[in-house]
Amino acid sequence: MRFAIGGEGSPVAVIIDPFTVKKESKTEILVSLLGDGSVLREEVFCVNTDSAIQ
């Protein structure tokens, strides 16, 4: 079962899984919050431009 808090487009998701740990009489609950971040001081970060992964 999955539902979003606050309606469509909400950054919070709650997943309730009563089946994974059912034998232990437990319920697993996962809460996720999606958000954006930014860097306040760009001069303290180093960007690698010669990585083979890029």
C-alpha positions as CSV (number, residue, x, y, z in Angstrom):
1,M,0.0,0.0,0.0
2,R,1.4,3.4,-0.9
3,F,-0.1,6.8,-0.5
4,A,1.1,10.4,-0.8
5,I,0.7,12.9,2.0
6,G,-0.9,16.2,0.9
7,G,-2.4,15.0,-2.4
8,E,-0.9,14.7,-5.8
9,G,2.6,16.1,-6.2
10,S,3.5,15.8,-2.6
11,P,7.2,15.3,-1.8
12,V,6.4,12.9,1.0
13,A,5.7,9.2,0.4
14,V,4.7,6.6,3.0
15,I,5.0,2.9,2.1
16,I,3.4,0.4,4.6
17,D,4.5,-3.3,4.1
18,P,2.7,-5.7,6.5
19,F,4.0,-8.8,4.6
20,T,7.8,-8.7,4.8
21,V,8.2,-9.3,8.5
22,K,4.8,-10.8,9.1
23,K,6.2,-13.9,10.8
24,E,7.7,-11.6,13.5
25,S,4.3,-9.8,14.0
26,K,5.8,-6.6,12.8
27,T,4.9,-4.0,10.1
28,E,7.6,-2.2,8.1
29,I,7.0,1.5,7.4
30,L,9.2,3.5,5.0
31,V,8.8,7.3,4.8
32,S,10.6,9.2,2.0
33,L,10.9,12.9,1.6
34,L,12.1,14.2,-1.7
35,G,13.6,17.7,-1.9
36,D,16.1,19.9,-3.6
37,G,19.4,21.1,-2.3
38,S,21.9,23.7,-3.2
39,V,25.5,24.7,-2.4
40,L,25.9,27.9,-0.4
41,R,29.7,28.3,-1.0
42,E,30.7,26.9,-4.3
43,E,34.4,27.6,-3.7
44,V,34.6,24.8,-1.1
45,F,33.7,22.1,-3.6
46,C,35.9,20.4,-6.2
47,V,34.5,19.2,-9.5
48,N,36.3,16.4,-11.3
49,T,36.2,17.0,-15.1
50,D,38.5,14.1,-16.3
51,S,36.6,11.2,-14.8
52,A,36.0,8.1,-17.0
53,I,32.5,7.8,-15.6
54,Q,31.3,11.0,-17.2
